[in-house]
């Protein structure tokens, strides 16, 4: 029996929708330093992906949402989705009030609101995650 093992890292991403826009961060670290991406990051030991999504959103953008306000978009586990190795991300979406503001923090150099229907080029497979969220009733 020939077994191959690989390290799989567990992450969570958040699609934050405000009106017709989605919140993205400018990454401050490799990979994809300087590119736009969804807020998100590693799930810590003892934490659920849902809790990690809410925590990472707050740390990177200052936007506070309750974990139970997040809606599952999907699980993203494509081989090669991250140049650092195998990463499996659980993506969530949330709609926030139109007066919601965001401020860059933690791993984010900057934040911005971009059109949900056409967010432009995003790091990793985040454009696909945004497209999947946009197709869900939550985003309309």
DRENPA-3360 file (N, C-alpha, C; in nm, 2 decimals, always signed):
BEGIN
1 = XXXXXXXX = +0.08/-0.12/+0.00/+0.00/+0.00/+0.00/+0.09/+0.12/+0.00 ~ +0.07/+0.21/-0.10/+0.15/+0.33/-0.11/+0.06/+0.45/-0.07 ~ +0.09/+0.51/+0.05/+0.02/+0.62/+0.10/+0.10/+0.75/+0.09 ~ +0.03/+0.86/+0.04/+0.09/+0.99/+0.04/+0.01/+1.08/+0.13 ~ +0.09/+1.15/+0.22/+0.02/+1.24/+0.31/+0.06/+1.39/+0.27 ~ -0.04/+1.47/+0.29/-0.01/+1.62/+0.27/-0.07/+1.69/+0.38 ~ -0.01/+1.80/+0.42/-0.07/+1.89/+0.52/-0.18/+1.97/+0.45 ~ -0.29/+1.97/+0.52/-0.40/+2.05/+0.47/-0.43/+2.16/+0.58;
9 = XXXXXXXX = -0.44/+2.28/+0.53/-0.46/+2.40/+0.62/-0.61/+2.44/+0.60 ~ -0.67/+2.48/+0.71/-0.81/+2.51/+0.72/-0.83/+2.66/+0.74 ~ -0.91/+2.72/+0.65/-0.93/+2.87/+0.65/-1.07/+2.90/+0.63 ~ -1.11/+3.03/+0.66/-1.24/+3.08/+0.64/-1.23/+3.21/+0.57 ~ -1.32/+3.24/+0.47/-1.33/+3.37/+0.40/-1.47/+3.42/+0.41 ~ -1.48/+3.56/+0.40/-1.61/+3.62/+0.41/-1.64/+3.71/+0.29 ~ -1.76/+3.70/+0.23/-1.81/+3.79/+0.13/-1.90/+3.89/+0.21 ~ -1.86/+4.01/+0.22/-1.94/+4.11/+0.29/-2.00/+4.20/+0.19;
17 = XXXXXXXX = -2.14/+4.20/+0.19/-2.21/+4.27/+0.09/-2.28/+4.39/+0.15 ~ -2.26/+4.51/+0.08/-2.32/+4.63/+0.13/-2.38/+4.70/+0.00 ~ -2.51/+4.69/-0.01/-2.58/+4.74/-0.13/-2.53/+4.65/-0.24 ~ -2.48/+4.72/-0.35/-2.43/+4.64/-0.46/-2.28/+4.62/-0.46 ~ -2.22/+4.64/-0.35/-2.07/+4.62/-0.34/-2.03/+4.51/-0.25 ~ -1.90/+4.47/-0.26/-1.84/+4.36/-0.18/-1.71/+4.42/-0.12 ~ -1.69/+4.39/+0.00/-1.57/+4.44/+0.08/-1.45/+4.35/+0.04 ~ -1.34/+4.41/+0.00/-1.21/+4.34/-0.02/-1.10/+4.41/+0.05;
25 = XXXXXXXX = -0.99/+4.34/+0.08/-0.88/+4.39/+0.14/-0.76/+4.39/+0.04 ~ -0.66/+4.48/+0.06/-0.54/+4.47/-0.01/-0.44/+4.39/+0.08 ~ -0.39/+4.28/+0.03/-0.31/+4.19/+0.11/-0.17/+4.26/+0.14 ~ -0.13/+4.24/+0.27/-0.01/+4.30/+0.31/+0.11/+4.20/+0.31 ~ +0.08/+4.07/+0.29/+0.18/+3.97/+0.29/+0.17/+3.88/+0.17 ~ +0.28/+3.81/+0.14/+0.28/+3.71/+0.04/+0.19/+3.59/+0.09 ~ +0.14/+3.51/+0.00/+0.14/+3.53/-0.14/+0.04/+3.63/-0.18 ~ +0.05/+3.68/-0.30/-0.04/+3.78/-0.36/-0.04/+3.92/-0.28;
33 = XXXXXXXX = +0.08/+3.95/-0.23/+0.10/+4.08/-0.16/+0.06/+4.19/-0.26 ~ -0.03/+4.28/-0.21/-0.07/+4.40/-0.29/-0.19/+4.37/-0.37 ~ -0.24/+4.24/-0.38/-0.36/+4.21/-0.45/-0.48/+4.22/-0.36 ~ -0.60/+4.23/-0.43/-0.72/+4.24/-0.35/-0.77/+4.10/-0.32 ~ -0.83/+4.08/-0.21/-0.88/+3.95/-0.16/-0.99/+3.97/-0.07 ~ -1.06/+3.86/-0.04/-1.17/+3.86/+0.06/-1.10/+3.86/+0.20 ~ -1.17/+3.92/+0.30/-1.12/+3.91/+0.43/-1.13/+3.76/+0.47 ~ -1.03/+3.71/+0.55/-1.03/+3.58/+0.59/-0.90/+3.53/+0.64;
41 = XXXXXXXX = -0.89/+3.41/+0.69/-0.77/+3.36/+0.74/-0.78/+3.22/+0.80 ~ -0.68/+3.18/+0.87/-0.67/+3.05/+0.93/-0.77/+3.03/+1.04 ~ -0.83/+2.91/+1.05/-0.91/+2.87/+1.16/-0.82/+2.82/+1.27 ~ -0.83/+2.88/+1.39/-0.74/+2.85/+1.50/-0.78/+2.72/+1.57 ~ -0.69/+2.66/+1.64/-0.72/+2.54/+1.72/-0.84/+2.57/+1.81 ~ -0.93/+2.47/+1.81/-1.05/+2.48/+1.90/-1.16/+2.58/+1.85 ~ -1.14/+2.63/+1.73/-1.23/+2.73/+1.67/-1.31/+2.66/+1.55 ~ -1.43/+2.70/+1.53/-1.50/+2.66/+1.41/-1.47/+2.76/+1.29;
49 = XXXXXXXX = -1.50/+2.72/+1.17/-1.48/+2.81/+1.06/-1.57/+2.93/+1.07 ~ -1.69/+2.91/+1.12/-1.79/+3.02/+1.14/-1.73/+3.12/+1.24 ~ -1.68/+3.08/+1.35/-1.62/+3.17/+1.44/-1.50/+3.24/+1.39 ~ -1.41/+3.16/+1.31/-1.29/+3.22/+1.25/-1.33/+3.33/+1.15 ~ -1.44/+3.30/+1.07/-1.48/+3.40/+0.97/-1.51/+3.53/+1.03 ~ -1.59/+3.53/+1.14/-1.63/+3.65/+1.21/-1.51/+3.72/+1.27 ~ -1.42/+3.64/+1.33/-1.30/+3.70/+1.39/-1.21/+3.76/+1.29 ~ -1.18/+3.69/+1.18/-1.09/+3.74/+1.08/-1.15/+3.87/+1.02;
57 = XXXXXXXX = -1.28/+3.87/+0.99/-1.35/+3.99/+0.94/-1.32/+4.11/+1.03 ~ -1.34/+4.09/+1.16/-1.32/+4.20/+1.26/-1.18/+4.24/+1.26 ~ -1.08/+4.15/+1.26/-0.94/+4.18/+1.27/-0.89/+4.25/+1.15 ~ -0.94/+4.21/+1.03/-0.88/+4.27/+0.91/-0.96/+4.40/+0.86 ~ -1.08/+4.42/+0.90/-1.16/+4.53/+0.85/-1.23/+4.61/+0.95 ~ -1.23/+4.57/+1.08/-1.31/+4.64/+1.18/-1.46/+4.62/+1.17 ~ -1.51/+4.54/+1.08/-1.65/+4.51/+1.06/-1.69/+4.40/+1.16 ~ -1.78/+4.43/+1.25/-1.82/+4.33/+1.35/-1.96/+4.27/+1.30;
65 = XXXXXXXX = -1.96/+4.14/+1.29/-2.09/+4.07/+1.26/-2.09/+3.95/+1.36 ~ -2.21/+3.91/+1.40/-2.23/+3.79/+1.48/-2.21/+3.67/+1.39 ~ -2.14/+3.57/+1.44/-2.12/+3.45/+1.36/-2.25/+3.39/+1.30 ~ -2.36/+3.39/+1.38/-2.48/+3.33/+1.33/-2.55/+3.41/+1.22 ~ -2.49/+3.53/+1.19/-2.55/+3.61/+1.08/-2.48/+3.57/+0.94 ~ -2.38/+3.49/+0.95/-2.31/+3.44/+0.83/-2.38/+3.33/+0.77 ~ -2.39/+3.33/+0.63/-2.45/+3.22/+0.56/-2.34/+3.15/+0.48 ~ -2.35/+3.02/+0.48/-2.25/+2.94/+0.40/-2.26/+2.96/+0.25;
73 = XXXXXXXX = -2.15/+2.99/+0.19/-2.14/+3.00/+0.04/-2.10/+2.87/-0.01 ~ -1.99/+2.81/+0.04/-1.94/+2.69/+0.00/-1.81/+2.65/+0.06 ~ -1.76/+2.53/+0.02/-1.63/+2.49/+0.06/-1.54/+2.48/-0.06 ~ -1.42/+2.54/-0.05/-1.33/+2.56/-0.17/-1.20/+2.48/-0.13 ~ -1.18/+2.37/-0.21/-1.07/+2.28/-0.18/-0.99/+2.24/-0.30 ~ -1.00/+2.32/-0.41/-0.92/+2.29/-0.53/-0.77/+2.28/-0.51 ~ -0.71/+2.18/-0.57/-0.57/+2.17/-0.56/-0.51/+2.29/-0.64 ~ -0.41/+2.35/-0.58/-0.34/+2.46/-0.64/-0.41/+2.60/-0.62;
81 = XXXXXXXX = -0.51/+2.60/-0.53/-0.58/+2.73/-0.51/-0.50/+2.83/-0.43 ~ -0.39/+2.78/-0.37/-0.30/+2.86/-0.29/-0.16/+2.82/-0.31 ~ -0.07/+2.91/-0.35/+0.07/+2.87/-0.38/+0.15/+2.82/-0.26 ~ +0.10/+2.83/-0.14/+0.17/+2.79/-0.02/+0.15/+2.64/+0.01 ~ +0.05/+2.58/-0.06/+0.02/+2.44/-0.04/-0.13/+2.42/-0.04 ~ -0.17/+2.31/+0.02/-0.31/+2.27/+0.02/-0.39/+2.35/+0.13 ~ -0.48/+2.43/+0.09/-0.57/+2.51/+0.18/-0.71/+2.48/+0.14 ~ -0.79/+2.45/+0.24/-0.93/+2.43/+0.23/-1.00/+2.54/+0.30;
89 = XXXXXXXX = -1.08/+2.62/+0.23/-1.15/+2.73/+0.29/-1.30/+2.71/+0.28 ~ -1.36/+2.75/+0.40/-1.51/+2.76/+0.40/-1.55/+2.90/+0.39 ~ -1.63/+2.93/+0.29/-1.66/+3.07/+0.26/-1.81/+3.10/+0.31 ~ -1.82/+3.22/+0.37/-1.95/+3.27/+0.42/-1.98/+3.40/+0.35 ~ -2.11/+3.44/+0.36/-2.15/+3.57/+0.31/-2.24/+3.63/+0.42 ~ -2.24/+3.76/+0.42/-2.32/+3.84/+0.51/-2.35/+3.97/+0.44 ~ -2.48/+4.02/+0.46/-2.52/+4.15/+0.42/-2.51/+4.25/+0.53 ~ -2.45/+4.36/+0.51/-2.44/+4.46/+0.62/-2.51/+4.59/+0.58;
97 = XXXXXXXX = -2.55/+4.67/+0.68/-2.62/+4.80/+0.64/-2.54/+4.89/+0.55 ~ -2.60/+4.97/+0.47/-2.54/+5.06/+0.37/-2.45/+5.16/+0.43 ~ -2.46/+5.19/+0.56/-2.37/+5.29/+0.63/-2.25/+5.22/+0.69 ~ -2.23/+5.09/+0.67/-2.12/+5.02/+0.73/-1.99/+5.07/+0.67 ~ -1.89/+5.10/+0.76/-1.76/+5.14/+0.72/-1.66/+5.04/+0.76 ~ -1.54/+5.04/+0.69/-1.44/+4.94/+0.72/-1.31/+5.01/+0.73 ~ -1.22/+4.96/+0.81/-1.08/+5.02/+0.83/-0.98/+4.90/+0.82 ~ -0.87/+4.92/+0.75/-0.77/+4.82/+0.74/-0.71/+4.79/+0.87;
105 = XXXXXXXX = -0.68/+4.66/+0.90/-0.62/+4.62/+1.02/-0.55/+4.48/+1.00 ~ -0.47/+4.44/+1.09/-0.41/+4.30/+1.09/-0.33/+4.28/+0.96 ~ -0.37/+4.19/+0.87/-0.30/+4.16/+0.75/-0.34/+4.25/+0.63 ~ -0.43/+4.34/+0.65/-0.48/+4.42/+0.54/-0.41/+4.55/+0.54 ~ -0.36/+4.59/+0.42/-0.29/+4.72/+0.40/-0.40/+4.83/+0.38 ~ -0.51/+4.79/+0.31/-0.62/+4.88/+0.28/-0.74/+4.80/+0.26 ~ -0.86/+4.86/+0.27/-0.99/+4.80/+0.24/-1.06/+4.89/+0.13 ~ -1.14/+4.82/+0.06/-1.23/+4.90/-0.03/-1.35/+4.82/-0.07;
113 = XXXXXXXX = -1.45/+4.89/-0.11/-1.58/+4.83/-0.16/-1.57/+4.83/-0.31 ~ -1.60/+4.72/-0.37/-1.59/+4.70/-0.52/-1.73/+4.65/-0.56 ~ -1.76/+4.66/-0.69/-1.89/+4.61/-0.74/-1.91/+4.46/-0.72 ~ -2.01/+4.42/-0.66/-2.04/+4.28/-0.64/-2.05/+4.20/-0.77 ~ -2.11/+4.26/-0.87/-2.13/+4.19/-1.00/-2.00/+4.19/-1.08 ~ -1.90/+4.27/-1.05/-1.78/+4.28/-1.12/-1.66/+4.32/-1.03 ~ -1.62/+4.23/-0.94/-1.52/+4.28/-0.84/-1.38/+4.29/-0.90 ~ -1.35/+4.25/-1.02/-1.22/+4.26/-1.08/-1.14/+4.14/-1.04;
121 = XXXXXXXX = -1.01/+4.15/-1.07/-0.92/+4.04/-1.04/-0.89/+4.03/-0.89 ~ -0.91/+3.92/-0.83/-0.89/+3.89/-0.69/-0.79/+3.78/-0.67 ~ -0.72/+3.78/-0.56/-0.62/+3.68/-0.53/-0.69/+3.54/-0.51 ~ -0.61/+3.44/-0.52/-0.66/+3.30/-0.50/-0.78/+3.27/-0.59 ~ -0.88/+3.20/-0.54/-1.00/+3.18/-0.62/-1.12/+3.27/-0.56 ~ -1.08/+3.38/-0.51/-1.18/+3.47/-0.45/-1.29/+3.52/-0.54 ~ -1.25/+3.54/-0.67/-1.35/+3.59/-0.77/-1.46/+3.48/-0.78 ~ -1.42/+3.36/-0.78/-1.52/+3.25/-0.79/-1.61/+3.25/-0.67;
129 = XXXXXXXX = -1.55/+3.27/-0.55/-1.63/+3.27/-0.43/-1.73/+3.39/-0.43 ~ -1.68/+3.50/-0.48/-1.78/+3.62/-0.49/-1.89/+3.59/-0.59 ~ -1.85/+3.53/-0.70/-1.95/+3.49/-0.80/-2.06/+3.39/-0.74 ~ -2.01/+3.30/-0.67/-2.10/+3.20/-0.61/-2.19/+3.27/-0.51 ~ -2.14/+3.36/-0.43/-2.22/+3.43/-0.33/-2.32/+3.52/-0.40 ~ -2.28/+3.58/-0.51/-2.37/+3.68/-0.59/-2.49/+3.60/-0.64 ~ -2.47/+3.47/-0.67/-2.58/+3.39/-0.72/-2.68/+3.35/-0.62 ~ -2.64/+3.36/-0.49/-2.73/+3.32/-0.38/-2.83/+3.43/-0.35;
137 = XXXX = -2.95/+3.39/-0.30/-3.05/+3.49/-0.27/-3.01/+3.60/-0.18 ~ -2.92/+3.57/-0.08/-2.86/+3.66/+0.01/-2.81/+3.79/-0.05 ~ -2.74/+3.77/-0.17/-2.67/+3.88/-0.23/-2.77/+3.97/-0.31 ~ -2.89/+3.94/-0.32/-2.98/+4.02/-0.41/-3.06/+4.13/-0.33;
% end
